[in-house]
Amino acid sequence: MKQGLHPETYRPVAFKDMSNEDTFITRSTINAKESIEIGGVTYPLVKIEISNTSHPFFTGKHKLVDTAGRVDKFKSRYGDRTKK
């Protein structure tokens, strides 16, 4: 195997799910601009949009898309062109 291929700067990093405010700590090499204090220890903070605690696949909560509402919105905006 090639030497020096993988980074050696792994450190604990806090990831915060912005949709439900859940925070978890894991090791990463990602650069972070913010920090957060958890249990008296300061960690680099990375904000993410979705994680396993908020993703519909893992939670079992699916959001239904209102396609009928989209059609009604289109008709109200541009009018019903089938009527003369």
DSSP file (Angstrom, degrees, kcal/mol; ACC not computed):
  #  RESIDUE AA STRUCTURE BP1 BP2  ACC     N-H-->O    O-->H-N    N-H-->O    O-->H-N    TCO  KAPPA ALPHA  PHI   PSI    X-CA   Y-CA   Z-CA
    1    1 A M              0   0    0      0, 0.0     2,-0.2     0, 0.0     0, 0.0   0.000 360.0 360.0 360.0 151.5    0.0    0.0    0.0
    2    2 A K    >   -     0   0    0      1,-0.1     3,-0.7     2,-0.0     2,-0.3  -0.500 360.0-128.8 -73.4 138.5    1.1    3.6   -0.6
    3    3 A Q  T 3  S+     0   0    0      1,-0.2    -1,-0.1    -2,-0.2     0, 0.0  -0.618  87.2  20.6 -84.6 145.7    2.5    5.5    2.4
    4    4 A G  T 3  S+     0   0    0     -2,-0.3    -1,-0.2     2,-0.1     4,-0.1   0.666  84.1 122.2  75.2  16.8    1.0    8.9    3.2
    5    5 A L    <   +     0   0    0     -3,-0.7    -2,-0.1     2,-0.1    -1,-0.0   0.882  63.2  55.6 -79.4 -39.0   -2.2    8.3    1.3
    6    6 A H  S    S-     0   0    0      1,-0.1    -2,-0.1     2,-0.0     2,-0.0  -0.712  92.9-107.0 -97.3 145.2   -4.6    8.9    4.2
    7    7 A P        -     0   0    0      0, 0.0     3,-0.2     0, 0.0    -1,-0.1  -0.360  18.1-156.9 -68.2 149.8   -4.7   12.0    6.3
    8    8 A E  S    S+     0   0    0      1,-0.1    -2,-0.0    -4,-0.1    21,-0.0   0.231  70.8  92.4-109.2  12.2   -3.3   11.8    9.8
    9    9 A T        +     0   0    0      2,-0.0     2,-0.2    20,-0.0    -1,-0.1  -0.100  49.4 150.9-100.7  35.1   -5.2   14.7   11.3
   10   10 A Y        +     0   0    0     -3,-0.2    19,-0.2    17,-0.1    17,-0.1  -0.470  15.3 159.5 -67.3 135.8   -8.3   12.9   12.5
   11   11 A R  E     -A   28   0A   0     17,-1.8    17,-2.5    -2,-0.2     2,-0.2  -0.965  48.2 -80.4-150.0 160.9   -9.8   14.5   15.5
   12   12 A P  E     -A   27   0A   0      0, 0.0     2,-0.4     0, 0.0    15,-0.2  -0.499  50.0-176.9 -67.1 132.2  -13.2   14.5   17.3
   13   13 A V  E     -A   26   0A   0     13,-3.4    13,-2.4    -2,-0.2     2,-0.5  -0.991  21.7-132.9-132.5 138.9  -15.6   16.8   15.5
   14   14 A A  E     -Ab  25  45A   0     30,-2.7    32,-2.4    -2,-0.4     2,-0.5  -0.810  17.2-162.0 -93.5 129.7  -19.2   17.7   16.5
   15   15 A F  E     -Ab  24  46A   0      9,-3.2     9,-2.4    -2,-0.5     2,-0.5  -0.947   4.9-160.0-110.4 130.5  -21.9   17.5   13.8
   16   16 A K  E     -Ab  23  47A   0     30,-2.5    32,-2.8    -2,-0.5     2,-0.6  -0.951  12.3-142.0-118.9 120.6  -25.2   19.3   14.4
   17   17 A D  E  >  - b   0  48A   0      5,-3.3     4,-1.4    -2,-0.5     5,-0.5  -0.700  11.6-159.6 -77.6 116.8  -28.3   18.4   12.4
   18   18 A M  T  4 S+     0   0    0     30,-2.8    -1,-0.1    -2,-0.6    31,-0.1   0.660  83.0  62.6 -77.3 -15.8  -30.0   21.8   11.8
   19   19 A S  T  4 S+     0   0    0     30,-0.4    -1,-0.2    29,-0.3    31,-0.1   0.799 126.6   9.1 -80.7 -27.5  -33.5   20.3   11.2
   20   20 A N  T  4 S-     0   0    0     -3,-0.5    -2,-0.2     2,-0.1    -1,-0.1   0.284  97.0-117.8-135.2  11.2  -33.9   18.8   14.7
   21   21 A E     <  +     0   0    0     -4,-1.4     2,-0.3     1,-0.2    -3,-0.2   0.676  58.2 154.7  63.3  20.3  -30.9   20.3   16.7
   22   22 A D        -     0   0    0     -5,-0.5    -5,-3.3    -6,-0.0     2,-0.4  -0.626  24.8-162.2 -79.9 137.3  -29.4   16.8   17.3
   23   23 A T  E     +A   16   0A   0     -2,-0.3     2,-0.3    -7,-0.2    -7,-0.2  -0.971  12.0 174.9-124.0 135.3  -25.6   16.8   17.8
   24   24 A F  E     -A   15   0A   0     -9,-2.4    -9,-3.2    -2,-0.4     2,-0.4  -0.973  21.0-136.0-137.2 155.0  -23.2   13.9   17.6
   25   25 A I  E     +A   14   0A   0     -2,-0.3     2,-0.3   -11,-0.2   -11,-0.2  -0.920  32.0 151.6-115.2 132.9  -19.4   13.6   17.9
   26   26 A T  E     -A   13   0A   0    -13,-2.4   -13,-3.4    -2,-0.4     2,-0.4  -0.932  47.8 -89.1-148.0 169.8  -17.3   11.5   15.5
   27   27 A R  E     +A   12   0A   0     -2,-0.3     2,-0.3   -15,-0.2   -17,-0.1  -0.696  56.1 150.0 -88.4 137.5  -13.7   11.6   14.2
   28   28 A S  E     -A   11   0A   0    -17,-2.5   -17,-1.8    -2,-0.4    -2,-0.0  -0.968  49.2-139.2-156.8 166.1  -13.1   13.6   11.1
   29   29 A T        +     0   0    0     -2,-0.3   -19,-0.1   -19,-0.2   -21,-0.0   0.274  60.1 130.2-110.5   6.2  -10.6   15.6    9.1
   30   30 A I        -     0   0    0      1,-0.1     2,-0.4    16,-0.0    -2,-0.1  -0.296  61.2-119.1 -65.7 143.7  -13.1   18.3    8.0
   31   31 A N        -     0   0    0      2,-0.0     2,-0.4    13,-0.0    -1,-0.1  -0.701  31.9-165.0 -83.3 133.4  -12.2   21.9    8.5
   32   32 A A        -     0   0    0     -2,-0.4    14,-0.1     1,-0.1     3,-0.0  -0.953  21.7-165.4-124.0 140.4  -14.7   23.7   10.7
   33   33 A K  S    S+     0   0    0     -2,-0.4     2,-0.2    12,-0.3    -1,-0.1   0.669  76.1  50.5 -94.1 -20.4  -15.2   27.5   11.2
   34   34 A E  E     -C   45   0A   0     11,-0.8    11,-2.9     2,-0.0     2,-0.3  -0.678  66.6-153.8-114.5 167.9  -17.3   27.3   14.4
   35   35 A S  E     -C   44   0A   0      9,-0.3     2,-0.3    -2,-0.2     7,-0.1  -0.948   2.9-161.8-139.1 161.6  -16.9   25.5   17.7
   36   36 A I  E     -C   43   0A   0      7,-2.6     7,-3.2    -2,-0.3     2,-0.6  -0.988  17.4-130.6-143.0 147.8  -19.2   24.1   20.3
   37   37 A E  E     +C   42   0A   0     -2,-0.3     2,-0.5     5,-0.2     5,-0.2  -0.902  27.2 174.6-104.9 123.2  -18.7   23.1   24.0
   38   38 A I  E >  S-C   41   0A   0      3,-2.8     3,-1.5    -2,-0.6    -2,-0.0  -0.984  71.8 -13.2-129.4 118.9  -20.2   19.8   25.0
   39   39 A G  T 3  S-     0   0    0     -2,-0.5    -1,-0.1     1,-0.3     3,-0.1   0.815 128.2 -54.0  62.4  31.9  -19.6   18.4   28.4
   40   40 A G  T 3  S+     0   0    0      1,-0.2     2,-0.4     0, 0.0    -1,-0.3   0.471 117.7 107.5  83.4   1.3  -16.9   20.9   29.1
   41   41 A V  E <   - C   0  38A   0     -3,-1.5    -3,-2.8     2,-0.0     2,-0.5  -0.941  64.7-135.4-115.3 134.7  -14.9   20.0   26.0
   42   42 A T  E     - C   0  37A   0     -2,-0.4    -5,-0.2    -5,-0.2    -7,-0.0  -0.785  26.6-178.2 -92.6 127.1  -14.7   22.3   23.0
   43   43 A Y  E     - C   0  36A   0     -7,-3.2    -7,-2.6    -2,-0.5     2,-0.2  -0.891  35.2-102.0-119.7 150.2  -15.1   20.6   19.6
   44   44 A P  E     - C   0  35A   0      0, 0.0   -30,-2.7     0, 0.0     2,-0.5  -0.514  44.1-136.8 -63.9 141.7  -15.1   22.0   16.0
   45   45 A L  E     -bC  14  34A   0    -11,-2.9   -11,-0.8   -32,-0.2     2,-0.5  -0.906  22.0-175.2-113.1 130.1  -18.7   22.3   14.8
   46   46 A V  E     -b   15   0A   0    -32,-2.4   -30,-2.5    -2,-0.5     2,-0.4  -0.991  16.9-146.7-120.3 123.0  -20.0   21.3   11.4
   47   47 A K  E     -b   16   0A   0     -2,-0.5     2,-0.3   -32,-0.2   -30,-0.2  -0.766  18.5-173.4 -92.5 131.1  -23.6   22.1   10.7
   48   48 A I  E     -b   17   0A   0    -32,-2.8   -30,-2.8    -2,-0.4   -29,-0.3  -0.887  26.4-138.4-123.7 155.3  -25.5   19.6    8.4
   49   49 A E  S    S+     0   0    0     -2,-0.3   -30,-0.4     1,-0.2     2,-0.3   0.844  84.2  11.2 -80.1 -36.3  -29.0   19.8    6.9
   50   50 A I        +     0   0    0    -32,-0.1    -1,-0.2   -31,-0.1     2,-0.2  -0.998  61.4 168.7-148.0 144.7  -30.0   16.2    7.4
   51   51 A S    >>  -     0   0    0     -2,-0.3     4,-1.8    -3,-0.1     3,-1.3  -0.756  56.6 -78.1-140.2-172.7  -28.8   13.2    9.4
   52   52 A N  T 34 S+     0   0    0      1,-0.3     6,-0.0    -2,-0.2    -2,-0.0   0.730 126.0  59.7 -67.2 -19.7  -30.0    9.7   10.4
   53   53 A T  T 34 S+     0   0    0      1,-0.2    -1,-0.3   -31,-0.1    -3,-0.0   0.602 118.7  26.7 -83.8 -10.3  -32.1   11.3   13.1
   54   54 A S  T <4 S+     0   0    0     -3,-1.3    -2,-0.2   -32,-0.0    -1,-0.2   0.477  91.1 109.8-126.3  -7.4  -34.1   13.5   10.7
   55   55 A H    >X  -     0   0    0     -4,-1.8     4,-2.2     1,-0.1     3,-0.7  -0.534  67.8-132.8 -74.7 134.6  -34.0   11.5    7.4
   56   56 A P  H 3> S+     0   0    0      0, 0.0     4,-2.1     0, 0.0     5,-0.2   0.805 103.2  60.4 -58.4 -30.7  -37.4   10.0    6.4
   57   57 A F  H 34 S+     0   0    0      1,-0.2    -5,-0.1     2,-0.2     5,-0.1   0.906 113.8  35.0 -63.4 -40.9  -35.9    6.7    5.6
   58   58 A F  H <4 S+     0   0    0     -3,-0.7    -1,-0.2     1,-0.1    -6,-0.1   0.794 122.9  43.4 -84.6 -30.3  -34.6    6.2    9.2
   59   59 A T  H  < S-     0   0    0     -4,-2.2    -2,-0.2     2,-0.2    -1,-0.1   0.724  96.2-132.8 -89.0 -22.4  -37.5    7.9   11.0
   60   60 A G     <  +     0   0    0     -4,-2.1     2,-0.7    -5,-0.3    -3,-0.1   0.513  66.7 124.5  81.6   4.4  -40.3    6.3    9.0
   61   61 A K        -     0   0    0     -6,-0.2     2,-0.4    -5,-0.2    -1,-0.2  -0.880  41.8-169.3-101.8 113.1  -42.0    9.7    8.6
   62   62 A H        -     0   0    0     -2,-0.7     2,-0.5    -3,-0.1    -7,-0.0  -0.819  16.2-136.7-104.0 141.5  -42.6   10.5    5.0
   63   63 A K        -     0   0    0     -2,-0.4     2,-0.4     0, 0.0    -2,-0.0  -0.840  19.7-137.7 -95.1 129.3  -43.7   13.9    3.7
   64   64 A L        -     0   0    0     -2,-0.5     2,-0.5     2,-0.0     0, 0.0  -0.697  11.6-132.8 -87.7 137.3  -46.4   13.8    1.1
   65   65 A V        -     0   0    0     -2,-0.4     2,-1.5     1,-0.0     3,-0.2  -0.777  13.3-136.2 -90.3 129.3  -46.1   16.1   -1.9
   66   66 A D     >  +     0   0    0     -2,-0.5     4,-1.2     1,-0.2    -1,-0.0  -0.650  34.2 165.1 -87.9  85.4  -49.3   18.0   -2.7
   67   67 A T  H  > S+     0   0    0     -2,-1.5     4,-2.0     1,-0.2    -1,-0.2   0.844  74.7  57.1 -72.0 -32.4  -49.4   17.6   -6.5
   68   68 A A  H  > S+     0   0    0      1,-0.2     4,-2.4     2,-0.2    -1,-0.2   0.891 104.6  52.8 -64.9 -37.4  -53.1   18.7   -6.6
   69   69 A G  H  > S+     0   0    0      1,-0.2     4,-2.1     2,-0.2    -1,-0.2   0.852 106.9  52.6 -64.5 -34.5  -52.1   21.9   -4.8
   70   70 A R  H  X S+     0   0    0     -4,-1.2     4,-2.2     2,-0.2    -1,-0.2   0.897 109.3  48.7 -67.9 -40.2  -49.5   22.5   -7.5
   71   71 A V  H  X S+     0   0    0     -4,-2.0     4,-2.6     2,-0.2    -2,-0.2   0.922 112.0  48.9 -65.5 -43.6  -52.0   22.1  -10.3
   72   72 A D  H  X S+     0   0    0     -4,-2.4     4,-2.4     1,-0.2    -2,-0.2   0.888 110.7  50.8 -63.2 -38.8  -54.5   24.4   -8.6
   73   73 A K  H  X S+     0   0    0     -4,-2.1     4,-1.8     2,-0.2    -1,-0.2   0.901 110.8  49.0 -65.5 -40.6  -51.7   27.0   -8.1
   74   74 A F  H  X S+     0   0    0     -4,-2.2     4,-2.7     2,-0.2     5,-0.3   0.922 112.4  48.0 -63.9 -44.4  -50.8   26.8  -11.7
   75   75 A K  H  X S+     0   0    0     -4,-2.6     4,-1.9     1,-0.2    -2,-0.2   0.880 111.8  49.3 -65.9 -37.7  -54.4   27.1  -12.8
   76   76 A S  H  < S+     0   0    0     -4,-2.4    -1,-0.2    -5,-0.2    -2,-0.2   0.847 115.3  44.9 -70.2 -31.4  -55.0   30.1  -10.6
   77   77 A R  H  < S+     0   0    0     -4,-1.8    -2,-0.2    -5,-0.2    -1,-0.2   0.922 130.4  20.2 -76.9 -44.9  -51.8   31.8  -11.8
   78   78 A Y  H  < S-     0   0    0     -4,-2.7    -2,-0.2     1,-0.2    -3,-0.2   0.441 107.1-121.8-107.9  -2.1  -52.3   31.2  -15.6
   79   79 A G     <  -     0   0    0     -4,-1.9     2,-0.9    -5,-0.3    -1,-0.2   0.107  37.1 -66.0  80.9 162.0  -56.0   30.5  -15.8
   80   80 A D    >   -     0   0    0      1,-0.1     3,-0.8    -4,-0.1    -1,-0.1  -0.781  45.8-170.9 -88.0 107.1  -57.8   27.5  -17.0
   81   81 A R  T 3  S+     0   0    0     -2,-0.9    -1,-0.1     1,-0.2    -2,-0.0   0.535  75.8  72.6 -79.7  -6.5  -57.1   27.5  -20.8
   82   82 A T  T 3  S+     0   0    0      2,-0.0     2,-0.3    -3,-0.0    -1,-0.2   0.770  84.3  79.1 -78.8 -24.2  -59.6   24.7  -21.5
   83   83 A K    <         0   0    0     -3,-0.8     0, 0.0     1,-0.1     0, 0.0  -0.658 360.0 360.0 -83.6 138.4  -62.5   27.1  -21.0
   84   84 A K              0   0    0     -2,-0.3    -1,-0.1     0, 0.0    -3,-0.0   0.362 360.0 360.0-112.7 360.0  -63.3   29.5  -23.9
